[in-house]
Amino acid sequence: MKKVLVISEKNEARSQMAEKWLNYYGKKHLKVWSAGLEKGIISVLAQKAWQKLLWTFQNTNRKL
């Protein structure tokens, strides 16, 4: 199993979405984490997009 770390500036949206997509579609082959270089606030637009995809932030831990 390959390990992947998706890094972004603040880990507010794209990196977390990439983490979820890669973990979902690559679950047999990949283990993925996301992290940010700075602490940020999760984007409202990302929250709305995630809700449309039936994902929640309950199990999402933002990391620095």
Residue pairs with C-beta under 8 A, 6 or more apart in sequence:
1 29
1 30
1 31
2 29
2 30
2 31
3 30
3 31
3 32
3 33
4 22
4 30
4 31
4 32
4 33
5 32
5 33
5 34
5 35
6 15
6 18
6 19
6 22
6 32
6 33
6 34
6 35
7 15
7 34
7 35
7 36
7 37
8 14
8 15
8 34
8 35
8 36
8 37
9 36
9 37
9 38
9 40
10 36
10 37
10 38
10 39
10 40
10 41
11 34
11 35
11 36
11 40
11 62
11 63
11 64
12 36
12 40
12 41
12 42
12 43
12 46
13 42
13 43
13 45
13 46
14 46
15 34
15 35
15 36
16 34
16 42
16 46
16 60
16 62
17 46
17 49
17 50
18 32
18 34
19 32
19 33
19 34
20 50
20 55
20 60
22 30
22 32
23 30
23 31
23 32
26 32
33 63
34 63
35 63
35 64
36 62
36 63
36 64
37 64
38 64
39 62
39 64
40 62
42 57
42 60
42 62
47 57
50 56
50 57
